[in-house]
Amino acid sequence: MRTRLTIFYTGFFALALLVLGLGIYIAVKQELERGVERDLRAGTRQVLEIYRSRPPASNLELVLRDGVVSTQVSGKPAATFAIPNLLAQVFAPNGQFLGSSLNMPTAMLPLPPAALELKAGEELDMIQQIDGSEVRSVVTPLVLANEQVVGLLQISRSLEDMHQTMQQLLLILLGGGAIALISTALGVAGLSRTALSPLDQVVSTAQGIVRAEDLGRRVPVLDTQDEIHQLTVTINDLLARMEKLFTTQQRLIADVSHELRTPLAAMHGNLEVLSRGAASDPELLHESLTDMRQETSRLIRLVNDLLLLAQSEDRVAMRREQVELDTLLLEVHRELRSLANGVNLRIGGEDQAVVQGDRDRIKQALLNLGVNALQHTPPNGTVTLSLACHDANAVLTIADTGCGIQPQEQELIFDRFYRADRSRSRHGGGAGLGLAIVKRIVDAHGGQVSVQSEVGVGSIFTLVLPLASATGPTPQAELPLADLKVKAKAV
């Protein structure tokens, strides 16, 4: 990547330098050419002014040519023209050399044939090659008042100094451009090495994680708020999530193995008892079969719970129908009465509420919470099922007067296979999946579940589900603590 960045930026800079250098070269050349033209025009005006300032008799002379007397200009006034880089020459109308400025070289600059055809008001601008050098000339007719051409004025200027200037400029542009390109390549290589060095840390950290299988390592985060910083934070978040998933997977495998080992060991023991002759004893046979039937039922519940959790994590769609929570709460109350075993099970407040969701799943969540409350409530304690409407939500609460939950455990009880101290349960506890299933079901319905508990006082589990008439997602806001405390006191 560093090599590609260096080549790309250097190439882009070279293209920009080429365009800039070409523009400078053309602009300077055009300006020098305009300067030469201005010098030639100024020289022409100065010579014409010399002729106008002198008496006509001294400017003109009569000549006999081919038996005809004609008037032509005198070449002597041109000798007074003195501009160092300009040469002035005067010719007769037929092209005969008449005179020149004093800085004129020994060799006369030729008059182009096309100049002999010039008329009043016309001029000829040309470039000639003389002794390997370019010379630019402007030829202007000298005319009398009657538009008679009496001579030709040629102002010339060598272009050697302009060519030398352009050559020097070209060398400066090429040399400066080469130095700039080399400096740019070295600078970009150094900057890219510095800018991309965090990526090397990312690569080395990732390789270290792969080699050592240590998901606890993190990529050092830079203080600069740039794309590399965002990438580093994202990778660290990804590593944290992978570590959590990997840890969860390991814990799940260990927990599932532990939960399966107990019923399988019990079933294996019963089979051993039967194989040793208990099958012939009706009482032992009945006892063994009963134990095996119970352990088989436990395995079936465990597998079903794991399947439900897997489906919820895979976002398996649940049914969406109108569910009357008040009617559902009465059904849950009737089914839980057979499990009360000395615990006072009653219904508190009951508002009418309708939600959109899977009726069986919501019922399962309520049953899990109810069974959990009954298991952790001593005889003569109270478990209260309540339903209320709060804003656009239906609020279901299951409150008990059990021994409560330690504060450090309240955030963990919804994890899979997590179980608090079994001494608080009169029935030995389940597999630790009931509350995890509750959370998955509530999350799938766009609601939230929470717990408030105080050791020695009891616990309140709260399910918040959006009403069927509510639009949009349910805000994840907790209910006022005052309301829950009032309900806890009522229980």
C-alpha positions as a Python dict, from the first residue, in 0.01 Angstrom:
ca = {
    (1, 'M'): (0, 0, 0),
    (2, 'R'): (286, 237, 80),
    (3, 'T'): (440, 171, -262),
    (4, 'R'): (109, 227, -439),
    (5, 'L'): (48, 548, -247),
    (6, 'T'): (398, 675, -330),
    (7, 'I'): (358, 595, -700),
    (8, 'F'): (8, 741, -713),
    (9, 'Y'): (88, 1069, -538),
    (10, 'T'): (420, 1112, -721),
    (11, 'G'): (252, 1047, -1056),
    (12, 'F'): (-27, 1288, -975),
    (13, 'F'): (225, 1552, -867),
    (14, 'A'): (428, 1491, -1186),
    (15, 'L'): (117, 1547, -1396),
    (16, 'A'): (41, 1868, -1205),
    (17, 'L'): (400, 1987, -1251),
    (18, 'L'): (385, 1908, -1621),
    (19, 'V'): (67, 2110, -1667),
    (20, 'L'): (201, 2395, -1456),
    (21, 'G'): (543, 2396, -1628),
    (22, 'L'): (387, 2384, -1973),
    (23, 'G'): (160, 2674, -1881),
    (24, 'I'): (452, 2878, -1747),
    (25, 'Y'): (664, 2802, -2055),
    (26, 'I'): (389, 2904, -2298),
    (27, 'A'): (300, 3216, -2097),
    (28, 'V'): (663, 3334, -2078),
    (29, 'K'): (720, 3265, -2448),
    (30, 'Q'): (411, 3459, -2547),
    (31, 'E'): (508, 3747, -2321),
    (32, 'L'): (861, 3761, -2468),
    (33, 'E'): (717, 3755, -2820),
    (34, 'R'): (483, 4038, -2732),
    (35, 'G'): (783, 4227, -2588),
    (36, 'V'): (976, 4183, -2914),
    (37, 'E'): (674, 4304, -3107),
    (38, 'R'): (639, 4608, -2881),
    (39, 'D'): (1008, 4689, -2931),
    (40, 'L'): (975, 4667, -3310),
    (41, 'R'): (665, 4888, -3310),
    (42, 'A'): (833, 5140, -3081),
    (43, 'G'): (1144, 5146, -3304),
    (44, 'T'): (933, 5198, -3614),
    (45, 'R'): (748, 5489, -3453),
    (46, 'Q'): (1078, 5647, -3344),
    (47, 'V'): (1233, 5633, -3693),
    (48, 'L'): (915, 5773, -3849),
    (49, 'E'): (926, 6055, -3593),
    (50, 'I'): (1287, 6129, -3695),
    (51, 'Y'): (1181, 6166, -4056),
    (52, 'R'): (882, 6383, -3968),
    (53, 'S'): (1090, 6615, -3750),
    (54, 'R'): (1340, 6692, -4030),
    (55, 'P'): (1276, 6931, -4323),
    (56, 'P'): (1129, 6756, -4628),
    (57, 'A'): (1420, 6864, -4844),
    (58, 'S'): (1665, 6675, -4627),
    (59, 'N'): (1453, 6359, -4628),
    (60, 'L'): (1395, 6327, -5002),
    (61, 'E'): (1621, 6311, -5302),
    (62, 'L'): (1563, 6290, -5679),
    (63, 'V'): (1711, 5999, -5873),
    (64, 'L'): (1727, 5905, -6236),
    (65, 'R'): (1636, 5548, -6290),
    (66, 'D'): (1579, 5396, -6633),
    (67, 'G'): (1557, 5738, -6784),
    (68, 'V'): (1287, 5845, -6540),
    (69, 'V'): (1335, 6096, -6263),
    (70, 'S'): (1169, 5980, -5940),
    (71, 'T'): (1158, 6076, -5575),
    (72, 'Q'): (1293, 5850, -5303),
    (73, 'V'): (1368, 5886, -4937),
    (74, 'S'): (1715, 5960, -4807),
    (75, 'G'): (1881, 5702, -4585),
    (76, 'K'): (2089, 5946, -4380),
    (77, 'P'): (1829, 6020, -4108),
    (78, 'A'): (1828, 5652, -4011),
    (79, 'A'): (2184, 5692, -3887),
    (80, 'T'): (2053, 5893, -3590),
    (81, 'F'): (1844, 5596, -3466),
    (82, 'A'): (2017, 5450, -3158),
    (83, 'I'): (1844, 5164, -2974),
    (84, 'P'): (2099, 4891, -2885),
    (85, 'N'): (1893, 4578, -2963),
    (86, 'L'): (1717, 4717, -3276),
    (87, 'L'): (1854, 4761, -3627),
    (88, 'A'): (1704, 5021, -3865),
    (89, 'Q'): (1746, 5002, -4246),
    (90, 'V'): (1605, 5224, -4520),
    (91, 'F'): (1548, 5097, -4875),
    (92, 'A'): (1436, 5260, -5197),
    (93, 'P'): (1099, 5156, -5339),
    (94, 'N'): (1284, 4917, -5571),
    (95, 'G'): (1471, 4753, -5281),
    (96, 'Q'): (1800, 4942, -5310),
    (97, 'F'): (1977, 4985, -4976),
    (98, 'L'): (1995, 5352, -4880),
    (99, 'G'): (2117, 5364, -4521),
    (100, 'S'): (2100, 5217, -4170),
    (101, 'S'): (2149, 5288, -3801),
    (102, 'L'): (2503, 5304, -3666),
    (103, 'N'): (2469, 4969, -3476),
    (104, 'M'): (2411, 4791, -3804),
    (105, 'P'): (2652, 4498, -3857),
    (106, 'T'): (2879, 4490, -4160),
    (107, 'A'): (2646, 4258, -4350),
    (108, 'M'): (2316, 4408, -4462),
    (109, 'L'): (1999, 4231, -4358),
    (110, 'P'): (1817, 4136, -4679),
    (111, 'L'): (1484, 4291, -4766),
    (112, 'P'): (1228, 4023, -4841),
    (113, 'P'): (1082, 4039, -5195),
    (114, 'A'): (731, 4059, -5059),
    (115, 'A'): (813, 4399, -4910),
    (116, 'L'): (840, 4555, -5258),
    (117, 'E'): (468, 4504, -5306),
    (118, 'L'): (364, 4692, -4991),
    (119, 'K'): (131, 4986, -5029),
    (120, 'A'): (54, 5282, -4807),
    (121, 'G'): (-90, 5172, -4472),
    (122, 'E'): (39, 4814, -4501),
    (123, 'E'): (327, 4643, -4321),
    (124, 'L'): (511, 4313, -4326),
    (125, 'D'): (602, 4116, -4008),
    (126, 'M'): (839, 3825, -4068),
    (127, 'I'): (1112, 3605, -3919),
    (128, 'Q'): (1429, 3530, -4115),
    (129, 'Q'): (1715, 3286, -4062),
    (130, 'I'): (2043, 3478, -4094),
    (131, 'D'): (2371, 3299, -4022),
    (132, 'G'): (2188, 3036, -3815),
    (133, 'S'): (2009, 3294, -3602),
    (134, 'E'): (1650, 3404, -3613),
    (135, 'V'): (1579, 3771, -3678),
    (136, 'R'): (1234, 3923, -3664),
    (137, 'S'): (1166, 4228, -3884),
    (138, 'V'): (884, 4471, -3946),
    (139, 'V'): (881, 4647, -4286),
    (140, 'T'): (678, 4969, -4316),
    (141, 'P'): (639, 5185, -4637),
    (142, 'L'): (751, 5550, -4620),
    (143, 'V'): (489, 5758, -4803),
    (144, 'L'): (428, 6120, -4900),
    (145, 'A'): (106, 6310, -4849),
    (146, 'N'): (-23, 6187, -5185),
    (147, 'E'): (17, 5824, -5075),
    (148, 'Q'): (328, 5786, -5290),
    (149, 'V'): (571, 5527, -5155),
    (150, 'V'): (918, 5681, -5149),
    (151, 'G'): (1097, 5417, -4946),
    (152, 'L'): (1081, 5118, -4715),
    (153, 'L'): (1175, 5114, -4345),
    (154, 'Q'): (1285, 4781, -4192),
    (155, 'I'): (1324, 4752, -3815),
    (156, 'S'): (1486, 4422, -3709),
    (157, 'R'): (1561, 4249, -3382),
    (158, 'S'): (1756, 3931, -3309),
    (159, 'L'): (1566, 3656, -3126),
    (160, 'E'): (1875, 3491, -2981),
    (161, 'D'): (1829, 3646, -2637),
    (162, 'M'): (1467, 3528, -2628),
    (163, 'H'): (1571, 3174, -2725),
    (164, 'Q'): (1841, 3172, -2459),
    (165, 'T'): (1590, 3289, -2201),
    (166, 'M'): (1347, 3013, -2302),
    (167, 'Q'): (1623, 2751, -2286),
    (168, 'Q'): (1721, 2864, -1938),
    (169, 'L'): (1358, 2859, -1830),
    (170, 'L'): (1319, 2507, -1971),
    (171, 'L'): (1627, 2388, -1781),
    (172, 'I'): (1495, 2548, -1461),
    (173, 'L'): (1155, 2385, -1504),
    (174, 'L'): (1302, 2043, -1580),
    (175, 'G'): (1561, 2058, -1304),
    (176, 'G'): (1322, 2201, -1048),
    (177, 'G'): (1054, 1951, -1149),
    (178, 'A'): (1296, 1658, -1111),
    (179, 'I'): (1405, 1779, -767),
    (180, 'A'): (1042, 1835, -667),
    (181, 'L'): (941, 1486, -786),
    (182, 'I'): (1226, 1318, -599),
    (183, 'S'): (1147, 1517, -284),
    (184, 'T'): (778, 1434, -319),
    (185, 'A'): (846, 1062, -363),
    (186, 'L'): (1071, 1053, -57),
    (187, 'G'): (830, 1267, 147),
    (188, 'V'): (524, 1061, 53),
    (189, 'A'): (711, 738, 128),
    (190, 'G'): (807, 868, 472),
    (191, 'L'): (463, 1009, 548),
    (192, 'S'): (285, 694, 430),
    (193, 'R'): (518, 483, 643),
    (194, 'T'): (434, 698, 945),
    (195, 'A'): (61, 720, 868),
    (196, 'L'): (24, 347, 802),
    (197, 'S'): (238, 229, 1091),
    (198, 'P'): (-80, 170, 1303),
    (199, 'L'): (-188, -80, 1037),
    (200, 'D'): (132, -272, 1103),
    (201, 'Q'): (30, -284, 1469),
    (202, 'V'): (-314, -409, 1368),
    (203, 'V'): (-158, -681, 1152),
    (204, 'S'): (93, -785, 1419),
    (205, 'T'): (-180, -791, 1685),
    (206, 'A'): (-406, -1001, 1463),
    (207, 'Q'): (-121, -1240, 1387),
    (208, 'G'): (-41, -1262, 1758),
    (209, 'I'): (-404, -1343, 1834),
    (210, 'V'): (-406, -1616, 1568),
    (211, 'R'): (-81, -1769, 1692),
    (212, 'A'): (-151, -1743, 2064),
    (213, 'E'): (-533, -1778, 2043),
    (214, 'D'): (-556, -1486, 2285),
    (215, 'L'): (-873, -1286, 2216),
    (216, 'G'): (-805, -1068, 2519),
    (217, 'R'): (-539, -864, 2336),
    (218, 'R'): (-632, -527, 2186),
    (219, 'V'): (-481, -299, 1925),
    (220, 'P'): (-332, 20, 2074),
    (221, 'V'): (-565, 313, 2005),
    (222, 'L'): (-411, 638, 1883),
    (223, 'D'): (-518, 976, 2017),
    (224, 'T'): (-570, 1117, 1665),
    (225, 'Q'): (-930, 1122, 1551),
    (226, 'D'): (-879, 991, 1198),
    (227, 'E'): (-968, 690, 985),
    (228, 'I'): (-694, 478, 1144),
    (229, 'H'): (-836, 559, 1487),
    (230, 'Q'): (-1185, 456, 1373),
    (231, 'L'): (-1047, 135, 1221),
    (232, 'T'): (-860, 52, 1542),
    (233, 'V'): (-1168, 114, 1757),
    (234, 'T'): (-1380, -98, 1522),
    (235, 'I'): (-1129, -384, 1529),
    (236, 'N'): (-1111, -369, 1909),
    (237, 'D'): (-1491, -379, 1925),
    (238, 'L'): (-1484, -677, 1690),
    (239, 'L'): (-1223, -851, 1906),
    (240, 'A'): (-1428, -780, 2217),
    (241, 'R'): (-1738, -925, 2054),
    (242, 'M'): (-1544, -1229, 1933),
    (243, 'E'): (-1400, -1279, 2281),
    (244, 'K'): (-1746, -1256, 2432),
    (245, 'L'): (-1892, -1499, 2178),
    (246, 'F'): (-1601, -1739, 2221),
    (247, 'T'): (-1628, -1723, 2600),
    (248, 'T'): (-2005, -1768, 2577),
    (249, 'Q'): (-1959, -2065, 2348),
    (250, 'Q'): (-1711, -2228, 2583),
    (251, 'R'): (-1937, -2164, 2882),
    (252, 'L'): (-2237, -2293, 2685),
    (253, 'I'): (-2056, -2613, 2594),
    (254, 'A'): (-1948, -2662, 2954),
    (255, 'D'): (-2295, -2585, 3090),
    (256, 'V'): (-2473, -2807, 2839),
    (257, 'S'): (-2229, -3088, 2911),
    (258, 'H'): (-2289, -3046, 3283),
    (259, 'E'): (-2668, -3035, 3243),
    (260, 'L'): (-2670, -3343, 3019),
    (261, 'R'): (-2434, -3541, 3238),
    (262, 'T'): (-2664, -3546, 3541),
    (263, 'P'): (-2978, -3698, 3377),
    (264, 'L'): (-2770, -3930, 3162),
    (265, 'A'): (-2581, -4052, 3468),
    (266, 'A'): (-2911, -4107, 3648),
    (267, 'M'): (-3055, -4299, 3353),
    (268, 'H'): (-2736, -4504, 3325),
    (269, 'G'): (-2758, -4590, 3695),
    (270, 'N'): (-3120, -4701, 3661),
    (271, 'L'): (-3027, -4919, 3365),
    (272, 'E'): (-2751, -5077, 3571),
    (273, 'V'): (-3003, -5145, 3847),
    (274, 'L'): (-3242, -5304, 3599),
    (275, 'S'): (-2968, -5514, 3443),
    (276, 'R'): (-2880, -5657, 3784),
    (277, 'G'): (-3224, -5806, 3839),
    (278, 'A'): (-3442, -5514, 3941),
    (279, 'A'): (-3659, -5578, 3638),
    (280, 'S'): (-3807, -5879, 3815),
    (281, 'D'): (-3903, -5669, 4116),
    (282, 'P'): (-4220, -5470, 4031),
    (283, 'E'): (-4151, -5204, 4291),
    (284, 'L'): (-3789, -5143, 4182),
    (285, 'L'): (-3894, -5161, 3818),
    (286, 'H'): (-4161, -4897, 3869),
    (287, 'E'): (-3922, -4675, 4062),
    (288, 'S'): (-3649, -4702, 3797),
    (289, 'L'): (-3887, -4638, 3510),
    (290, 'T'): (-4032, -4337, 3691),
    (291, 'D'): (-3686, -4190, 3747),
    (292, 'M'): (-3589, -4251, 3385),
    (293, 'R'): (-3913, -4093, 3264),
    (294, 'Q'): (-3846, -3783, 3474),
    (295, 'E'): (-3488, -3754, 3351),
    (296, 'T'): (-3605, -3799, 2991),
    (297, 'S'): (-3860, -3523, 3035),
    (298, 'R'): (-3586, -3303, 3178),
    (299, 'L'): (-3367, -3372, 2873),
    (300, 'I'): (-3656, -3290, 2640),
    (301, 'R'): (-3720, -2959, 2818),
    (302, 'L'): (-3352, -2873, 2802),
    (303, 'V'): (-3331, -2948, 2430),
    (304, 'N'): (-3649, -2752, 2359),
    (305, 'D'): (-3520, -2454, 2554),
    (306, 'L'): (-3189, -2461, 2369),
    (307, 'L'): (-3373, -2483, 2037),
    (308, 'L'): (-3589, -2184, 2128),
    (309, 'L'): (-3282, -1979, 2222),
    (310, 'A'): (-3110, -2075, 1896),
    (311, 'Q'): (-3417, -1973, 1696),
    (312, 'S'): (-3438, -1638, 1873),
    (313, 'E'): (-3070, -1566, 1804),
    (314, 'D'): (-3117, -1662, 1437),
    (315, 'R'): (-3402, -1409, 1418),
    (316, 'V'): (-3665, -1673, 1336),
    (317, 'A'): (-3988, -1482, 1270),
    (318, 'M'): (-4260, -1517, 1532),
    (319, 'R'): (-4630, -1498, 1467),
    (320, 'R'): (-4788, -1154, 1476),
    (321, 'E'): (-5144, -1148, 1602),
    (322, 'Q'): (-5363, -958, 1841),
    (323, 'V'): (-5298, -1081, 2195),
    (324, 'E'): (-5529, -982, 2483),
    (325, 'L'): (-5292, -972, 2778),
    (326, 'D'): (-5566, -957, 3043),
    (327, 'T'): (-5712, -1289, 2920),
    (328, 'L'): (-5366, -1438, 2886),
    (329, 'L'): (-5276, -1335, 3240),
    (330, 'L'): (-5582, -1522, 3374),
    (331, 'E'): (-5474, -1837, 3189),
    (332, 'V'): (-5124, -1814, 3334),
    (333, 'H'): (-5273, -1766, 3681),
    (334, 'R'): (-5486, -2081, 3646),
    (335, 'E'): (-5193, -2293, 3529),
    (336, 'L'): (-4962, -2168, 3803),
    (337, 'R'): (-5206, -2246, 4085),
    (338, 'S'): (-5124, -2617, 4066),
    (339, 'L'): (-4756, -2530, 4129),
    (340, 'A'): (-4814, -2290, 4419),
    (341, 'N'): (-4757, -2550, 4698),
    (342, 'G'): (-4845, -2321, 4986),
    (343, 'V'): (-4754, -1991, 4816),
    (344, 'N'): (-5034, -1734, 4787),
    (345, 'L'): (-5078, -1671, 4415),
    (346, 'R'): (-5304, -1380, 4328),
    (347, 'I'): (-5377, -1121, 4061),
    (348, 'G'): (-5321, -756, 4138),
    (349, 'G'): (-5420, -475, 3905),
    (350, 'E'): (-5551, -588, 3568),
    (351, 'D'): (-5603, -338, 3288),
    (352, 'Q'): (-5722, -433, 2943),
    (353, 'A'): (-5430, -435, 2699),
    (354, 'V'): (-5378, -570, 2348),
    (355, 'V'): (-5037, -621, 2188),
    (356, 'Q'): (-4909, -755, 1859),
    (357, 'G'): (-4709, -1074, 1896),
    (358, 'D'): (-4687, -1449, 1939),
    (359, 'R'): (-4938, -1550, 2204),
    (360, 'D'): (-4770, -1881, 2288),
    (361, 'R'): (-4428, -1720, 2332),
    (362, 'I'): (-4560, -1441, 2554),
    (363, 'K'): (-4743, -1702, 2762),
    (364, 'Q'): (-4422, -1903, 2790),
    (365, 'A'): (-4236, -1596, 2916),
    (366, 'L'): (-4502, -1530, 3181),
    (367, 'L'): (-4503, -1895, 3288),
    (368, 'N'): (-4125, -1896, 3320),
    (369, 'L'): (-4133, -1585, 3537),
    (370, 'G'): (-4421, -1725, 3743),
    (371, 'V'): (-4251, -2059, 3801),
    (372, 'N'): (-3928, -1879, 3891),
    (373, 'A'): (-4115, -1662, 4144),
    (374, 'L'): (-4290, -1964, 4301),
    (375, 'Q'): (-3964, -2158, 4329),
    (376, 'H'): (-3795, -1875, 4517),
    (377, 'T'): (-4083, -1786, 4747),
    (378, 'P'): (-4121, -1973, 5080),
    (379, 'P'): (-4457, -2117, 5195),
    (380, 'N'): (-4713, -1857, 5302),
    (381, 'G'): (-4533, -1604, 5079),
    (382, 'T'): (-4711, -1416, 4803),
    (383, 'V'): (-4667, -1399, 4427),
    (384, 'T'): (-4868, -1127, 4249),
    (385, 'L'): (-4939, -1105, 3877),
    (386, 'S'): (-5032, -756, 3756),
    (387, 'L'): (-5110, -583, 3426),
    (388, 'A'): (-5119, -207, 3371),
    (389, 'C'): (-5101, 34, 3077),
    (390, 'H'): (-4836, 302, 3091),
    (391, 'D'): (-4823, 552, 2802),
    (392, 'A'): (-4805, 338, 2485),
    (393, 'N'): (-4687, 24, 2665),
    (394, 'A'): (-4837, -270, 2845),
    (395, 'V'): (-4657, -338, 3174),
    (396, 'L'): (-4669, -691, 3318),
    (397, 'T'): (-4521, -743, 3664),
    (398, 'I'): (-4457, -1061, 3862),
    (399, 'A'): (-4378, -967, 4220),
    (400, 'D'): (-4281, -1212, 4495),
    (401, 'T'): (-4196, -1193, 4863),
    (402, 'G'): (-3904, -1433, 4836),
    (403, 'C'): (-3554, -1394, 4966),
    (404, 'G'): (-3451, -1156, 4686),
    (405, 'I'): (-3147, -1140, 4458),
    (406, 'Q'): (-2804, -1004, 4538),
    (407, 'P'): (-2730, -676, 4351),
    (408, 'Q'): (-2426, -821, 4173),
    (409, 'E'): (-2640, -1108, 4042),
    (410, 'Q'): (-2927, -902, 3902),
    (411, 'E'): (-2743, -827, 3577),
    (412, 'L'): (-2651, -1194, 3529),
    (413, 'I'): (-2975, -1379, 3588),
    (414, 'F'): (-3085, -1337, 3225),
    (415, 'D'): (-2772, -1515, 3097),
    (416, 'R'): (-2799, -1873, 2982),
    (417, 'F'): (-2735, -2139, 3247),
    (418, 'Y'): (-2681, -1879, 3517),
    (419, 'R'): (-2843, -1977, 3844),
    (420, 'A'): (-2820, -1806, 4178),
    (421, 'D'): (-2773, -2000, 4501),
    (422, 'R'): (-2994, -2309, 4481),
    (423, 'S'): (-3058, -2292, 4853),
    (424, 'R'): (-3309, -2018, 4773),
    (425, 'S'): (-3518, -2260, 4564),
    (426, 'R'): (-3746, -2511, 4725),
    (427, 'H'): (-3743, -2736, 4416),
    (428, 'G'): (-3372, -2740, 4339),
    (429, 'G'): (-3382, -2501, 4042),
    (430, 'G'): (-3392, -2572, 3671),
    (431, 'A'): (-3124, -2563, 3402),
    (432, 'G'): (-3085, -2186, 3417),
    (433, 'L'): (-3249, -2120, 3079),
    (434, 'G'): (-3592, -1990, 3186),
    (435, 'L'): (-3499, -1622, 3232),
    (436, 'A'): (-3275, -1627, 2924),
    (437, 'I'): (-3576, -1745, 2721),
    (438, 'V'): (-3787, -1468, 2873),
    (439, 'K'): (-3538, -1204, 2763),
    (440, 'R'): (-3516, -1345, 2407),
    (441, 'I'): (-3896, -1352, 2374),
    (442, 'V'): (-3939, -997, 2505),
    (443, 'D'): (-3659, -866, 2282),
    (444, 'A'): (-3820, -1032, 1980),
    (445, 'H'): (-4141, -840, 2057),
    (446, 'G'): (-3962, -504, 2077),
    (447, 'G'): (-4001, -481, 2455),
    (448, 'Q'): (-3777, -499, 2757),
    (449, 'V'): (-3754, -700, 3073),
    (450, 'S'): (-3600, -585, 3400),
    (451, 'V'): (-3578, -687, 3763),
    (452, 'Q'): (-3576, -497, 4089),
    (453, 'S'): (-3493, -693, 4396),
    (454, 'E'): (-3399, -645, 4759),
    (455, 'V'): (-3253, -923, 4968),
    (456, 'G'): (-3500, -1035, 5234),
    (457, 'V'): (-3788, -837, 5078),
    (458, 'G'): (-3857, -986, 4738),
    (459, 'S'): (-3825, -931, 4365),
    (460, 'I'): (-4028, -759, 4094),
    (461, 'F'): (-3986, -873, 3733),
    (462, 'T'): (-4127, -625, 3481),
    (463, 'L'): (-4216, -693, 3118),
    (464, 'V'): (-4279, -390, 2897),
    (465, 'L'): (-4445, -459, 2560),
    (466, 'P'): (-4568, -199, 2308),
    (467, 'L'): (-4944, -179, 2273),
    (468, 'A'): (-5097, -277, 1940),
    (469, 'S'): (-5209, 84, 1879),
    (470, 'A'): (-4857, 221, 1935),
    (471, 'T'): (-4653, 310, 1629),
    (472, 'G'): (-4279, 285, 1590),
    (473, 'P'): (-4029, 102, 1809),
    (474, 'T'): (-4077, 94, 2183),
    (475, 'P'): (-3847, 337, 2360),
    (476, 'Q'): (-3608, 153, 2590),
    (477, 'A'): (-3693, 371, 2888),
    (478, 'E'): (-3743, 229, 3234),
    (479, 'L'): (-4063, 290, 3425),
    (480, 'P'): (-4054, 532, 3714),
    (481, 'L'): (-3903, 364, 4019),
    (482, 'A'): (-4174, 514, 4235),
    (483, 'D'): (-4444, 313, 4058),
    (484, 'L'): (-4256, -12, 4106),
    (485, 'K'): (-4188, 61, 4471),
    (486, 'V'): (-4559, 122, 4529),
    (487, 'K'): (-4640, -212, 4370),
    (488, 'A'): (-4375, -387, 4577),
    (489, 'K'): (-4527, -247, 4896),
    (490, 'A'): (-4871, -359, 4781),
    (491, 'V'): (-4743, -714, 4742),
}
